[in-house]
């Protein structure tokens, strides 16, 4: 009888087995963030969030830059002048300046899933309206409102920073951002091919380029639906559930804003990002037309060349993120900072060279490809640093940095490619000099616990102290800073220590079954 009483029931055995099973398919750290990056996996929630984020951002990039590959046709139909084209190009990237800052705040308050889907769905009507434009002003308006969708970049980077541990966050951000940016290159191929396909079924040029805009519009719509249906904000669940259960502190806009705008590192990164990603946006707007007009190539050839610039993102931006993570294993945060400065400065030099070799078609193509690799890698390196600036205001600081990219694009187009003040090749040379100059402030970024480019860390300073500064003593007593503390623990190697995992890493076989 005693033995029978001691024997566990089938229900107890089943419960024990369920409790022993890992909650996540991937190894995670103490914050349940993935410590590995399985590129070709759909493991929920980490890798599914990765694929949803990069694809939705890809579709937004596709929509925003669907017009430039067809610009010679649109120009002839609507009678656009060089000034009209320049204004529309500026409009396409200026709309996202404030949208990205707002997106960052939305990510902090409601989570990346809802924030991303909302901006995508709100801007989709503008994409479809591209088919009915009939004047320079309507062309400018649809490009302006479509450009708001580029704010989805912020939710992409925030989402990856929420899903992957510090040793992998640079790679995750780099691949997600880079593959999303591929839309700027892919569209240079896709839109001319779609146009030609529509022409072959008997449509006139006037109608064909208009119908072509339904393709990016449809893709953008489907991507938003997928994000809502299959996405998850955090490893432990969606914001609404976590706020309701008390597992996550529901912050206020005022606190998020204050800790973002008073952190000077965010402003420096916004400036430098303006002259890597901002330059990329500017080039996406001008490069096809530059090769078409300067070297007299066919529209399809100009589109293919322009596509190669954006398509380099498949390796360049992820390469920048991977480089950032690798440098941190050897040199800590100081390695990340030096890597960004060196790569972005080389990109500026190559930009100057691109403008100087306008006499040679072959040289221009070759230098353009090299330039694309470095300027896009700098974008990946930037977002290898952004997640460490703040934990409480991560979304808003990501938005400020991303918005800085759009401000850089607007200023670059206004100064160098607006109207006929400069020849395009001259504008490209001056743009390169701006890249070099605006990269210098990276030397000002300093983390007390890790140091900066030229100065080492302060004795006794810790990552926990740095992130706890964002919380009051009362908030710390209530445990609101728990996430920041866990992040600090998992950021141990930013001090320059080697090792692929922190002591807080939880392997697959021992992942917690319960939260």
Secondary structure as the mmCIF struct_conf table of DSSP 4:
data_model
#
loop_
_struct_conf.conf_type_id
_struct_conf.id
_struct_conf.beg_label_comp_id
_struct_conf.beg_label_asym_id
_struct_conf.beg_label_seq_id
_struct_conf.end_label_comp_id
_struct_conf.end_label_asym_id
_struct_conf.end_label_seq_id
HELX_RH_AL_P HELX_RH_AL_P1 UNK A 2 UNK A 6
BEND BEND1 UNK A 7 UNK A 7
HELX_LH_PP_P HELX_LH_PP_P1 UNK A 8 UNK A 9
HELX_RH_AL_P HELX_RH_AL_P2 UNK A 10 UNK A 20
BEND BEND2 UNK A 21 UNK A 21
BEND BEND3 UNK A 23 UNK A 23
BEND BEND4 UNK A 25 UNK A 26
STRN STRN1 UNK A 28 UNK A 28
TURN_TY1_P TURN_TY1_P1 UNK A 30 UNK A 31
BEND BEND5 UNK A 32 UNK A 32
STRN STRN2 UNK A 34 UNK A 34
BEND BEND6 UNK A 35 UNK A 36
TURN_TY1_P TURN_TY1_P2 UNK A 39 UNK A 40
TURN_TY1_P TURN_TY1_P3 UNK A 44 UNK A 45
HELX_RH_AL_P HELX_RH_AL_P3 UNK A 46 UNK A 64
TURN_TY1_P TURN_TY1_P4 UNK A 65 UNK A 67
HELX_RH_3T_P HELX_RH_3T_P1 UNK A 68 UNK A 70
HELX_RH_AL_P HELX_RH_AL_P4 UNK A 71 UNK A 78
TURN_TY1_P TURN_TY1_P5 UNK A 79 UNK A 79
HELX_RH_AL_P HELX_RH_AL_P5 UNK A 82 UNK A 110
HELX_RH_AL_P HELX_RH_AL_P6 UNK A 112 UNK A 129
HELX_RH_3T_P HELX_RH_3T_P2 UNK A 130 UNK A 132
BEND BEND7 UNK A 135 UNK A 135
HELX_RH_AL_P HELX_RH_AL_P7 UNK A 136 UNK A 147
HELX_RH_3T_P HELX_RH_3T_P3 UNK A 148 UNK A 151
HELX_RH_AL_P HELX_RH_AL_P8 UNK A 152 UNK A 163
STRN STRN3 UNK A 164 UNK A 164
HELX_RH_AL_P HELX_RH_AL_P9 UNK A 166 UNK A 200
TURN_TY1_P TURN_TY1_P6 UNK A 201 UNK A 202
HELX_RH_AL_P HELX_RH_AL_P10 UNK A 205 UNK A 230
BEND BEND8 UNK A 233 UNK A 233
STRN STRN4 UNK A 234 UNK A 234
TURN_TY1_P TURN_TY1_P7 UNK A 235 UNK A 236
STRN STRN5 UNK A 237 UNK A 237
HELX_RH_AL_P HELX_RH_AL_P11 UNK A 239 UNK A 245
TURN_TY1_P TURN_TY1_P8 UNK A 246 UNK A 246
BEND BEND9 UNK A 247 UNK A 248
HELX_RH_AL_P HELX_RH_AL_P12 UNK A 253 UNK A 261
TURN_TY1_P TURN_TY1_P9 UNK A 262 UNK A 262
HELX_RH_AL_P HELX_RH_AL_P13 UNK A 264 UNK A 274
TURN_TY1_P TURN_TY1_P10 UNK A 275 UNK A 276
HELX_RH_AL_P HELX_RH_AL_P14 UNK A 277 UNK A 295
HELX_RH_AL_P HELX_RH_AL_P15 UNK A 299 UNK A 311
HELX_RH_3T_P HELX_RH_3T_P4 UNK A 312 UNK A 314
TURN_TY1_P TURN_TY1_P11 UNK A 315 UNK A 315
HELX_RH_AL_P HELX_RH_AL_P16 UNK A 316 UNK A 331
TURN_TY1_P TURN_TY1_P12 UNK A 332 UNK A 332
HELX_RH_AL_P HELX_RH_AL_P17 UNK A 333 UNK A 356
TURN_TY1_P TURN_TY1_P13 UNK A 357 UNK A 359
HELX_RH_AL_P HELX_RH_AL_P18 UNK A 361 UNK A 382
TURN_TY1_P TURN_TY1_P14 UNK A 383 UNK A 385
HELX_RH_3T_P HELX_RH_3T_P5 UNK A 386 UNK A 388
TURN_TY1_P TURN_TY1_P15 UNK A 389 UNK A 389
BEND BEND10 UNK A 391 UNK A 391
TURN_TY1_P TURN_TY1_P16 UNK A 392 UNK A 393
HELX_RH_AL_P HELX_RH_AL_P19 UNK A 394 UNK A 416
BEND BEND11 UNK A 417 UNK A 418
TURN_TY1_P TURN_TY1_P17 UNK A 419 UNK A 420
BEND BEND12 UNK A 421 UNK A 422
HELX_RH_AL_P HELX_RH_AL_P20 UNK A 424 UNK A 439
HELX_RH_3T_P HELX_RH_3T_P6 UNK A 440 UNK A 444
STRN STRN6 UNK A 446 UNK A 447
TURN_TY1_P TURN_TY1_P18 UNK A 448 UNK A 450
STRN STRN7 UNK A 451 UNK A 452
BEND BEND13 UNK A 453 UNK A 455
HELX_LH_PP_P HELX_LH_PP_P2 UNK A 457 UNK A 458
TURN_TY1_P TURN_TY1_P19 UNK A 459 UNK A 460
HELX_RH_AL_P HELX_RH_AL_P21 UNK A 463 UNK A 468
TURN_TY1_P TURN_TY1_P20 UNK A 469 UNK A 470
BEND BEND14 UNK A 471 UNK A 471
HELX_RH_AL_P HELX_RH_AL_P22 UNK A 473 UNK A 477
TURN_TY1_P TURN_TY1_P21 UNK A 478 UNK A 481
HELX_RH_AL_P HELX_RH_AL_P23 UNK A 482 UNK A 490
TURN_TY1_P TURN_TY1_P22 UNK A 491 UNK A 491
HELX_RH_3T_P HELX_RH_3T_P7 UNK A 492 UNK A 495
BEND BEND15 UNK A 496 UNK A 496
BEND BEND16 UNK A 500 UNK A 501
TURN_TY1_P TURN_TY1_P23 UNK A 503 UNK A 504
STRN STRN8 UNK A 506 UNK A 506
HELX_RH_3T_P HELX_RH_3T_P8 UNK A 508 UNK A 510
BEND BEND17 UNK A 513 UNK A 513
#
